[in-house]
Amino acid sequence: MSPVKGDYYLCPLGGSQLTAEAMQVYLEPVRQGAVELQEIHYDYADGHTALIARGYEQHQTRTGEWDGQPWTWSERQLVVYSLAYAQSAQQAFQTRLEHAQTALAALNQSRRGQKAFPDTDSLAQAAEAVLTRYRVKAYVQLTYSQSVEQHTVRRYRDHPARVVEHRRFQVDYTLDTEAIDQQKQTLGWRVYVTNHPEVALSLPRAVTVYRQEYLVEHSFSRLKGHPLSLSPMYLQREDHIRGLIRLLSIGLRLLTLVEFQVRQALAGHQGTLSGLYPGNPKRATARPTAELLLASFRDITLIMVNARGQTYAHLSELTPLQLHILHALNFPVSIYTRLGPESEEPP
């Protein structure tokens, strides 16, 4: 986004932009108590409010080039600690450590059909691959040892008795607790950057706005995939392409509106819907998707038979689930029953 033309950006720094060393610099004021962390609360759809994060912000002057001219602007750096993100990240980190220890211990076990490591180099290569696979190389220290076992082979025919040596190579590991503790302290922290003025977008507001980004991304996913399927397109004329996009955009708005209306109605009565999931009729949800809601009407049928100048019709009855959905949408049942031939007006 161009800071010159009045555009604003809000995004987190990724791994390539924010190294582990750079994160330590951002966290140093927190360790020293030089900054006061601001609490960030979130208002959930069911009405309750909860503490979700803490953070502070700092400003940095940025320079860049736009249309061949140098530009300078002030960038806000939001250093945020998310409680839920920290819990999940620490659990995932601990799980990786445990899996790596299990895999290292398995290298020392002799199994039928598994060849023993012939030397230390081959064992070291396998052990390093384990640490790389679970991304814990910086937190585990490896040492190698070997043991020699001798046993006597008795004389057999023309073969004299002899002593045979078997060398066994083993890997041992120790956890770098200091590095592990330091890593756990950084888990849950993220750095967001924005050029939006603080007056219009405070630190708590920026965090809550970014938390709702998935809503926008979900809409784009719907537009490009099932059921709207915007891509791929094989249209040649620009006006056809523009018309198709506008038509599918209307469909996207309808899906979003149906989903919002039903979820809001269920939240108002603290209710749920069950029977939406194929193969699991008892599963209930308070946040159904529009696709599941529409799919529940898939089996309705209208049969019309003309015989001797007279029309006979049969319209399948609505199920309790379908009636519940119509009620949540504030639709009268007549919107369905009027599909029958006895109606003089179209629904």
Secondary structure, DSSP 4 states (H G I P E B T S, - for coil): --TTTT---EEE--TTTS-HHHHHHHHHHHHHT-SPPEEEEEE-TTS-EEEEEEEEEEEEEEEEEETTEEEEEEEEEEEEEEHHHHHHHHHHHHHHHHHHHHHHHHHTS--TT-PPPSSHHHHHHHHHHHHHHTT-GGGEEEEEEEEEEEEEEPPBTTBPPEEEEEEEEEEEEEE-HHHHHHHHHHTTEEEEEE-S-TTTS-HHHHHHHHHTHHHHHHHHHHHHSTTT---S----SHHHHHHHHHHHHHHHHHHHHHHHHHHHHHHHTT--EES-STT-TT-EESS--HHHHHHTTTT--EEEEEETTEEEEEEPPPPHHHHHHHHHTT--THHHHTTSTT-SS--
